[in-house]
Structure formats: C-alpha cells, structure tokens
Amino acid sequence: MKAIQALIAGLALLASTIAPATRADDDVDGLDRVRKKGTIEFVVYRDFPPYSDDRSGSFTGVDIDMGTALAAALDLKASFRTFIPGDDLDDDLRNQLWRGTIVGGSVGDVMLHVGADPQYVARQDKVSIFGVYYREAIAVSFDPKRFGSYSTLDDLEGHKVGVELGSLADQYLTNYHGGAIAKSVHRFPTLDEAAKAYCQGKLDSAIAPKGELQGLMHDNGCPDRYAAPQPLVLQGIYHGAWELGIAVKKDSPKLRDALAMAMARLIESGELKAIYARHGMDYNAPGLR
C-alpha cells in the first residue's frame, strides 16, 4: 500500500513540473520573434505526400511550397520540421505550437494543414486557426475499363477498392448499407501504397481525400484514362468534407494578421493554385462544394 502511495505521489510531483515550452522572449509577438531571427519555422506532417514528405532527403510537397511562399511574402526564410500526428488535432496543436512535447519541449512558429471546422476554431483558447485556404473532400477514382458504369457506391460491389487502413474512407465503406460492399475494400498501411497499387492496375478503384488521392495518382503515374477523383456525399454521421487553414499561438496576433494577408495574396494572385498544379492537383477554394 505504501509503495502505491509513493508511486502516486511521485506521479503527482512529475505532473506539477510539466510546464508549457517557453522562450526567453515568450511575451513577444511571434512576428517580432521571427523577424529577429530571420527565419520562420513551419511544422508539417511527416511522410504525408503530396503535402509534406522528406523521405527523399529534402522537403517536398504542397505544404512545403506554400510555407516557402508565405515566408517569402514576409521577407523571411522558411524552415520546416516534421512530426507524427497524435491521437487528434488537439494533441498536434498542443505538442507543436503552444506547449511542446513532454520530452524535448520545443514548439514551432506556424502549423500548416490544420482542420478549420468553425465550431472547433471558436473554442480554441491557446491557438488561432485562420487563413482558410482549401476545401478537402472524400472522393472516388475508378478505372473506366473495369466498370460498365459508375453512379453510386453500390456499383463498387464485386470490385477491388483501395483505401488507407483506419481512414474515414475505410470506416465509411465498411459500414455502408450494413456492410454491403465491405468485401470489396482492400486496406493498405498508407494511402501512398494504395495509390501505387491502384495505378499499377492491382485495384479497380480508390477512395480517399480528393487532393491527397489526386496528387498521389499523379506521383505514381496513373494512366490518363483513370477517372479524376470525384467528391462523394457521405450519409449519416460521417462528415465527408472539411476546410484547411493555418495556426499560430493565440498570443501572436501580429504574426496571425501578417500570415492571413500573405495567404490572401497567394490565393488572389493565383500562386496557390499554381502550387497545387505543380503537384498534379486541382485547387479547391474554401467553401467550394
């Protein structure tokens, strides 16, 4: 019993010593801080092509090009740090922007590719999510040679459909109409692997977020005949479309405003659309259904 009490006391002491990651100039707005060092650090998801990928030894992807353009608009250099996502977006924002991980504790200046659901944004007290720039949606692509016709998900029955294991597409297809097409679902550890199998003709169809799927189809050399990803309207409790923005710490309003203006210019000038095009992707403006 005493050992258990000692363990509990030790854990309580450890918890009391865990504090948010701090900087010597933590009371300074983030814009002043990045201008002083001349570099702005973006945190991006690891192994997440076509958005952010450093497996080749250098950073590539839409989010890398976008971060570089945002930094240039502020007359700064861009640096990047990748991270493995936590259990949810709350974990990612806490660990990468305002507190830091328990071990290693450093935080970045800006996080890209942040889900910007209005209700979620409104309840944030540690970060500002803003600069909404892209609308993503679950979409389907298929090989017309393997379908007599395609109009609804019911037409996928009897075909091989590739998805990422545990993804929204996996969950939805598995439960669609009581499992009517569950046997058609072929799961892969990553969407990149699913797209590769699809482009090699090992699958008849693939379902995933539209931008991600389209970019991976481009990277993996899918035949031109393959249907471009078409957004799906999901039914029931499933939310099949969402918008993306950027995030900074709540106490950096000058950095927030400067980045918001820079993002607006990227959109208005067509530069953001061109960035997506370089990676074989259509640019889907916020609010576009």
PyMOL commands that set and color helices and strands:
alter all, ss='L'
color gray80, all
select helices_A, chain A and resi 2-17+30-37+62-73+89-98+118-122+144-146+153-156+168-178+182-184+191-199+210-219+253-269+271-278
alter helices_A, ss='H'
color red, helices_A
select strands_A, chain A and resi 39-45+77-83+110-115+127-142+161-164+185-188+205-209+230-231+241-249
alter strands_A, ss='S'
color yellow, strands_A
deselect
rebuild
show_as cartoon
